[in-house]
């Protein structure tokens, strides 16, 4: 589910002695030490650690990384923060000349955020958009209506050329942000239609719908698919 693993991003303005680290990842001492060593090898210190959301593969190592680096942890969810400052939609962070804009994108989880980097037209998406494949709407915390609205918001940023490149939480960089977001929206519409058809055919439980709709998907991914199906069934009930 994490593809090659979690992408930890180190951002810094050229010539700055301060860096931002986004999503330190799981509690893996070797990885956390390597991230810190990379920052320090550039003659920088970690001024801020930010989280796109609270899933363990992105956030479990944040507290330990904060202790190693001497930084706080900023997140939308107060339970994940270390220090007095959080993050919210519309916030603008300036660290050593680097500007990051916080974009609230609930749906995968209720606390999901993206970070826009205006200087290069890139968008760090966490699990809202992946570098390969599609993401899970992690029901019940994640909600499909919220997720669709978030994708449409990202599409608007891409259409305005404010987001040209996607730096995802897993998988490779996507050079065509608009194409990626449009694919995600089309995929969600297609899956929703398939789920609705499965229900019409009498497949009423989430597990039955998964077996019908995701028959061509590796069975090891069916438990994750069931999260999304539960979110889709809820969406269909609410939008009859």
C-alpha positions as CSV (number, residue, x, y, z in Angstrom):
1,X,0.0,0.0,0.0
2,X,3.0,2.4,0.5
3,X,4.5,1.5,-3.0
4,X,8.2,1.9,-2.5
5,X,7.7,3.4,0.9
6,X,6.9,6.9,2.3
7,X,8.5,9.9,0.6
8,X,10.0,12.2,3.1
9,X,10.6,15.7,1.6
10,X,13.3,18.1,2.6
11,X,12.7,21.7,1.3
12,X,15.0,24.7,1.6
13,X,15.6,27.9,-0.3
14,X,19.0,28.0,-2.0
15,X,21.6,29.5,0.3
16,X,19.3,29.2,3.4
17,X,20.5,27.6,6.6
18,X,17.0,26.4,7.5
19,X,15.1,23.5,6.1
20,X,11.5,22.1,6.3
21,X,11.0,18.4,6.5
22,X,7.6,17.0,5.5
23,X,6.4,13.6,6.7
24,X,9.4,12.0,8.5
25,X,7.7,8.7,8.0
26,X,7.5,5.6,10.3
27,X,9.5,5.1,13.5
28,X,12.6,3.8,11.7
29,X,15.8,5.0,13.4
30,X,17.9,4.5,10.3
31,X,15.6,6.5,8.1
32,X,15.2,9.3,10.6
33,X,19.0,9.5,11.1
34,X,19.5,9.6,7.3
35,X,17.0,12.4,6.8
36,X,18.7,14.5,9.5
37,X,22.2,13.7,8.1
38,X,21.0,14.9,4.7
39,X,19.8,18.2,6.1
40,X,23.0,18.7,8.1
41,X,25.2,17.8,5.1
42,X,23.8,20.8,3.3
43,X,24.8,23.1,6.2
44,X,21.3,23.4,7.3
45,X,19.2,22.8,10.4
46,X,15.6,21.6,10.6
47,X,13.5,24.6,11.4
48,X,10.1,22.9,11.0
49,X,8.6,19.4,10.7
50,X,5.3,19.3,9.0
51,X,2.7,16.4,8.5
52,X,0.3,15.9,5.6
53,X,-1.8,13.7,7.9
54,X,-1.6,11.3,10.8
55,X,-1.3,7.9,9.3
56,X,1.6,6.0,10.9
57,X,3.6,5.6,7.6
58,X,3.8,9.4,7.5
59,X,3.7,10.5,11.1
60,X,4.8,7.7,13.5
61,X,8.4,8.9,13.5
62,X,7.6,12.6,13.8
63,X,8.1,12.9,17.6
64,X,11.4,11.0,17.5
65,X,12.6,13.1,14.5
66,X,11.7,16.3,16.4
67,X,13.8,15.1,19.3
68,X,16.7,14.3,17.0
69,X,16.5,17.5,15.1
70,X,15.4,20.0,17.8
71,X,12.3,21.0,15.8
72,X,8.7,21.1,16.6
73,X,5.9,19.2,14.8
74,X,3.1,21.1,13.0
75,X,0.0,19.3,11.9
76,X,-3.7,19.9,11.5
77,X,-4.6,17.4,14.2
78,X,-3.6,18.8,17.7
79,X,-2.8,15.3,18.9
80,X,0.1,15.1,16.5
81,X,1.7,18.5,17.3
82,X,4.8,19.2,19.3
83,X,4.8,22.9,20.2
84,X,2.1,25.5,20.2
85,X,1.8,26.0,16.4
86,X,-0.5,23.9,14.3
87,X,-1.5,24.0,10.6
88,X,-4.7,25.1,9.0
89,X,-6.1,25.7,5.5
90,X,-4.8,29.0,4.1
91,X,-1.8,29.3,6.4
92,X,1.4,30.6,4.7
93,X,4.7,29.4,6.2
94,X,7.9,31.3,5.6
95,X,11.1,29.5,6.6
96,X,14.5,30.9,5.6
97,X,13.0,32.6,2.5
98,X,11.0,29.5,1.5
99,X,7.2,30.0,1.2
100,X,4.8,27.2,1.7
101,X,1.0,27.5,1.5
102,X,-1.3,25.1,3.3
103,X,-4.1,23.6,1.3
104,X,-6.8,21.8,3.3
105,X,-7.7,18.6,1.4
106,X,-9.8,16.3,3.6
107,X,-11.1,13.0,2.2
108,X,-8.3,10.4,2.4
109,X,-8.5,11.4,6.1
110,X,-10.2,14.2,7.9
111,X,-6.8,15.9,8.7
112,X,-5.2,15.6,5.2
113,X,-3.3,18.6,4.0
114,X,-1.3,19.5,0.9
115,X,1.5,22.1,0.7
116,X,1.9,24.4,-2.3
117,X,5.4,25.6,-3.2
118,X,4.6,28.7,-5.3
119,X,8.3,29.3,-6.3
120,X,8.3,26.2,-8.5
121,X,4.6,25.5,-9.0
122,X,4.8,22.2,-7.2
123,X,2.3,20.6,-4.8
124,X,3.1,18.2,-2.0
125,X,0.0,15.9,-1.8
126,X,0.7,13.3,0.9
127,X,-1.8,10.5,0.2
128,X,-4.4,12.8,-1.5
129,X,-2.7,12.0,-4.9
130,X,-0.1,9.2,-5.2
131,X,2.7,8.9,-7.7
132,X,1.2,5.7,-9.0
133,X,-2.2,4.1,-8.7
134,X,-5.0,5.6,-6.7
135,X,-5.5,6.3,-3.0
136,X,-7.9,4.9,-0.4
137,X,-10.7,6.9,1.2
138,X,-10.0,5.7,4.8
139,X,-13.6,5.4,6.0
140,X,-15.0,6.3,8.5
141,X,-12.5,9.1,9.1
142,X,-12.2,9.7,5.4
143,X,-15.3,10.8,3.5
144,X,-15.8,10.5,-0.3
145,X,-17.7,13.8,-0.6
146,X,-14.9,15.6,1.1
147,X,-12.4,13.8,-1.1
148,X,-14.1,14.7,-4.4
149,X,-14.3,18.4,-3.3
150,X,-10.6,18.3,-2.4
151,X,-9.7,16.9,-5.9
152,X,-11.8,19.6,-7.5
153,X,-9.9,22.2,-5.5
154,X,-6.6,20.7,-6.7
155,X,-7.9,20.7,-10.2
156,X,-8.6,24.4,-10.0
157,X,-5.0,25.0,-8.8
158,X,-3.7,23.0,-11.6
159,X,-5.9,24.7,-14.2
160,X,-4.6,28.1,-12.9
161,X,-1.0,26.7,-13.3
162,X,-0.4,27.3,-9.6
163,X,0.2,23.5,-9.3
164,X,2.1,22.1,-12.3
165,X,4.0,19.3,-10.6
166,X,2.9,16.9,-7.9
167,X,5.3,15.7,-5.2
168,X,3.4,12.8,-3.7
169,X,3.6,11.0,-0.4
170,X,4.3,7.7,-2.2
171,X,5.7,6.9,-5.6
172,X,7.4,9.0,-8.3
173,X,7.0,12.7,-9.0
174,X,4.1,13.5,-11.4
175,X,5.1,16.2,-14.0
176,X,1.5,16.7,-15.2
177,X,-0.5,17.8,-12.1
178,X,-3.7,18.6,-14.1
179,X,-3.6,15.2,-15.9
180,X,-3.1,13.4,-12.6
181,X,-6.0,15.1,-10.8
182,X,-8.3,14.7,-13.8
183,X,-7.5,10.9,-13.9
184,X,-8.3,10.7,-10.1
185,X,-11.6,12.4,-10.6
186,X,-12.5,10.2,-13.6
187,X,-11.5,7.1,-11.7
188,X,-13.6,8.0,-8.7
189,X,-16.6,8.6,-10.9
190,X,-16.1,5.3,-12.6
191,X,-15.8,3.4,-9.3
192,X,-18.8,5.1,-7.8
193,X,-20.9,4.0,-10.9
194,X,-19.6,0.4,-10.5
195,X,-20.5,0.4,-6.8
196,X,-24.0,1.7,-7.5
197,X,-24.4,-1.0,-10.2
198,X,-23.3,-3.7,-7.8
199,X,-25.8,-2.5,-5.2
200,X,-28.6,-2.6,-7.9
201,X,-27.5,-6.1,-8.7
202,X,-28.1,-7.1,-5.0
203,X,-24.6,-6.9,-3.6
204,X,-25.4,-5.0,-0.4
205,X,-22.6,-5.6,2.0
206,X,-19.2,-3.9,1.6
207,X,-17.4,-7.3,1.3
208,X,-19.8,-8.4,-1.4
209,X,-19.3,-5.1,-3.3
210,X,-15.5,-5.4,-3.1
211,X,-15.6,-9.0,-4.4
212,X,-17.8,-7.8,-7.4
213,X,-16.1,-4.5,-8.2
214,X,-12.5,-5.3,-7.4
215,X,-12.4,-8.8,-8.8
216,X,-9.4,-7.8,-11.0
217,X,-7.4,-6.3,-8.0
218,X,-4.9,-8.3,-5.9
219,X,-6.9,-9.8,-3.0
220,X,-4.3,-8.6,-0.6
221,X,-5.6,-5.1,-1.3
222,X,-9.3,-6.0,-0.7
223,X,-9.3,-4.9,3.0
224,X,-8.1,-1.4,1.9
225,X,-10.6,-1.4,-0.9
226,X,-13.3,-2.1,1.6
227,X,-12.6,1.2,3.3
228,X,-13.2,3.0,0.0
229,X,-16.3,1.0,-0.7
230,X,-17.8,1.8,2.7
231,X,-17.1,5.5,1.9
232,X,-18.8,5.1,-1.5
233,X,-21.8,3.4,0.0
234,X,-22.2,6.2,2.5
235,X,-21.9,8.8,-0.3
236,X,-24.6,7.0,-2.3
237,X,-26.9,6.9,0.6
238,X,-26.4,10.6,1.3
239,X,-26.9,11.6,-2.3
240,X,-29.9,9.6,-3.4
